[in-house]
Structures are given as C-alpha cells and as structure tokens.
Amino acid sequence: MPKTFEPRDPDWETRCRASFALQPICKTLGIELTRLEPGFCEMRLPFRADLTQQHGFFHAGMVSTLADNAGGYAGYTLMPAGSEVLAVEFKVNLMAPAKGEVMIARARVLKPGRTLTVTSVEISMLDGGMEKDCAIMQQTLFCQAPA
C-alpha cells in the first residue's frame, strides 16, 4: 500500500511545476509531467524515432532520463521551500525492450529524509493499448537546503 506523506512546503505543487517548466532536457525530449502528488510523480515520453537505438527501441539513456526526472520530482514534492533536488545515485534494471507508443515512469518516495531521499521508479511502455514493464530504478536524491 502506498505511503501517505505530508509535504514540508504548503506550496509544493507550484514549486515543482515551475521547476519542471525550466528543464531544457525535458522540453527537448518532449517529456510530459502527467501526475504529481506528495511523494509521487508520473511522467510520460511519447515515442520518437530519433530517441532510439539501432534496434528501434527507446535508448537506455532515454529510459534512465525519464526515470531520473520522475524520481527527482517525486522526492522534490516533499522537500522544503527554497530547496533544490539533485540525484546522487541511481541503479536501473532494464528488464525488457522499451518498445511502444509511450514510455511511462511512475516514481514513489520510499524514504524521505532531511538530506537524502530514496525513491523507486517503475518504467513501462504503452504498446497497443497494453502496459508492459520495461525497467525499474532505485534512486537516492540530495536535498540542497536553501542558503
């Protein structure tokens, strides 16, 4: 059962969405922020041939980028006003080719902390109306406190 978290910043959603809007890589790749809750984030990346590897699947770098961003924003929802979020470590298990129309990353905070936060991200592909798991990420985030 998903955990329920209380954000430290009452304006967490506005802060997170404003931060996401400033991410050049997300704009360039076409990543969409589709759901945001305290301790949870969902992002989607529609398929583009220029983001694939030689077999026509999303490149592992795209899988990692989408997952890293979703995990980062899941954690950022619980960080205090004026803080910034940075990934300090993550591990990705690629379980199946990232093949389909849309890649979806759903990130959940496992353990929020004052300095370090741990997230888990499930990545799936929407292919022919069916979702298929393709990867999982575990990530550690650093909360850069306000100056």
C-alpha positions in Angstrom: 0.0 0.0 0.0 1.4 3.4 -1.0 2.6 5.6 1.9 0.9 9.0 2.6 3.3 11.9 3.0 2.8 15.4 4.3 4.8 18.0 2.3 7.0 20.4 4.2 6.1 23.2 1.8 2.4 24.1 1.5 3.2 25.5 -2.0 5.0 22.2 -3.1 3.0 21.7 -6.3 3.5 25.2 -7.7 7.2 25.0 -6.8 7.6 21.6 -8.5 5.7 22.5 -11.7 7.7 25.8 -12.0 10.9 23.8 -11.7 9.8 21.3 -14.3 8.9 24.1 -16.7 12.6 25.3 -16.5 14.1 21.9 -17.5 15.6 22.2 -21.0 16.2 18.5 -21.4 12.5 17.7 -20.7 11.4 20.3 -23.3 13.9 18.9 -25.8 12.8 15.3 -25.4 9.1 16.0 -25.1 8.7 14.6 -21.5 5.3 15.4 -20.0 4.5 15.7 -16.3 1.2 13.9 -16.1 0.6 13.4 -12.4 2.1 14.9 -9.2 1.2 14.1 -5.6 3.1 14.3 -2.3 5.7 11.6 -2.7 4.6 10.5 -6.2 5.3 11.6 -9.8 4.2 10.2 -13.2 5.9 11.4 -16.4 5.4 10.2 -20.0 7.6 10.3 -23.1 5.9 9.8 -26.4 7.9 7.6 -28.9 10.2 9.4 -31.3 12.5 7.5 -33.7 15.3 10.0 -33.0 15.4 8.8 -29.4 16.0 5.1 -30.2 19.0 2.8 -30.5 19.9 0.6 -33.5 17.1 -1.9 -33.0 14.3 0.8 -32.9 13.7 0.7 -29.1 14.0 3.7 -26.8 17.6 4.1 -26.0 18.6 3.1 -22.4 19.6 6.7 -21.9 16.1 7.8 -22.5 14.7 5.3 -20.1 17.2 6.5 -17.4 16.4 10.2 -18.1 12.7 9.7 -17.8 13.0 7.7 -14.6 15.6 10.1 -13.1 13.3 13.0 -13.7 10.2 11.3 -12.3 12.0 10.1 -9.2 13.5 13.6 -8.7 10.2 15.3 -8.7 8.6 12.6 -6.5 11.2 13.4 -3.9 11.1 17.2 -4.6 7.4 17.3 -3.6 8.5 16.6 0.0 11.4 19.0 0.2 11.2 22.4 1.9 10.5 25.7 0.2 13.7 27.2 -1.3 15.4 23.8 -1.7 16.7 22.2 -4.8 16.9 18.5 -5.7 19.9 16.6 -7.2 20.2 12.9 -7.9 23.3 11.5 -6.2 22.9 7.8 -7.2 20.7 5.5 -9.1 20.6 2.0 -10.4 18.4 1.0 -13.4 17.5 -2.6 -14.3 16.4 -2.9 -17.9 14.0 -5.8 -17.9 12.6 -5.7 -21.5 13.0 -3.5 -24.6 11.4 -0.1 -24.4 9.1 -0.7 -27.4 5.8 1.0 -27.9 4.0 4.3 -28.3 4.6 5.9 -24.9 7.1 5.3 -22.1 5.6 5.9 -18.6 7.6 6.4 -15.4 5.8 6.2 -12.0 8.0 7.2 -9.1 7.3 6.8 -5.4 9.3 8.0 -2.4 10.3 5.1 -0.3 12.1 7.1 2.5 12.1 10.9 2.7 14.9 12.5 4.7 16.2 15.9 5.7 19.2 15.5 3.4 18.8 12.2 1.5 15.6 10.7 0.0 15.2 7.3 -1.6 12.8 6.7 -4.5 11.6 3.7 -6.6 10.6 4.2 -10.2 8.7 1.7 -12.3 9.0 2.3 -16.1 6.6 0.8 -18.5 5.7 1.0 -22.2 2.2 1.6 -23.5 2.1 -0.7 -26.6 -1.1 -1.4 -28.5 -3.2 -0.3 -25.6 -1.4 -2.6 -23.1 1.2 -1.5 -20.5 4.3 -3.7 -20.3 7.0 -3.3 -17.6 10.4 -2.5 -19.1 12.6 -1.2 -16.3 12.9 -0.3 -12.6 15.1 2.3 -10.9 16.1 2.9 -7.3 17.4 6.4 -6.7 18.9 8.5 -4.0 18.3 12.2 -4.0 20.1 15.1 -2.2 18.1 18.0 -0.8 20.1 21.1 -1.3 18.8 23.3 1.5 18.1 27.0 1.0 21.0 29.3 1.6 
